[in-house]
Amino acid sequence: MTVAAILKAKGDWMVMTEPDTPIAEAVERMRLDAIGALLVSTDGRKLLGVLSERDVLLGFAKHSAALAKRKVRDVMSPPGPTCSPDDSVRRAMEIMTVSRARHLSVLDSNCLCGIVSIGDVVKFLLRDAELENKVLRDLCPMPGFGRLSGPE
C-alpha cells in the first residue's frame, strides 16, 4: 500500500499558512481545525516550512509572551522530511521513525499534494492488519477459535 492510499482515504485536505501570519492566528487555526501542524507556503504548491505544536512550544520558551506578536517565519521549522505519494506506507513510517517526525509532507514532482501524520500511518496500518486478519479467518477457520464459552 502507498501513501497515495492514505491521502485517498483521508482526503488531500491541507491546512496552510503564510510565513507572515501572526503566531497567535496560526495557533488559533490549529486549535479550530484540531491539527498538530500547518504547512507554510505562499502559493500552496512550494513548501517553505512547517509550523508544529513543538515549534510553538519552543518559540514560547525562547520568546515568552512576545511570541503572540511574532510571525510564523520566526519559529517554523524547515520543510524537513518528505515523501512521495508512490512511497509505501512502511517507507513513510521508516522516514518518520528515523527522522523523529510526526508529520510528513507529501510532494509530487516537488509540489505539495498532502500531509500525513504518524496517526494517519498507524490508523492505515491497523486497518490493513485487521483486513488481513479477517481474510485469513475467512480462509482458514479454526475449530473453537473465538469461542467465548469454556470447555464443555
Steps between C-alpha positions, in 0.01 A plus 500: 500500500615852424480844656257585217256251657516690831438829322210347309345372823548820700480745213767733374377779728792708621496791739753760403621831626731765365836590658378848600194372688507602869572204728183564702290467183681183390458338843129585500469338157668185633263497797186547291601230251628267777830444321860485616674674210451757227678494167668832420471613140432819308354335192358169624747301293852570628567394858695762694474337842273350764361654816437226755385497861861430593616812313246710689611355833868563424411849377323571827802379697720738300273806460259465793181708474648699208450188285138598427628805309757309299447357152487136393834544321664576837435155648410263214720203420658448160305264273658190656436147384265444211366206307339430166145375441666191347697415815378201695329560832778302667759729336312805633507345849873436465564863399296623797678267742853581384439875486281503815235690304130487578400644162615437145426740221409314184660641187428398143756646257604747776141627534299459820221248467428410863623435850493181706541473874630208702138451606391468136771240436419295812126514428561379145731217609251387767217501248717301258594247773133461602400435139780245460394331824138481382601353164717238671219408739258465211747283305613281789237477772634324807266278699431659836690818414324801641264294715395693809390210715736273690557128446187289495 
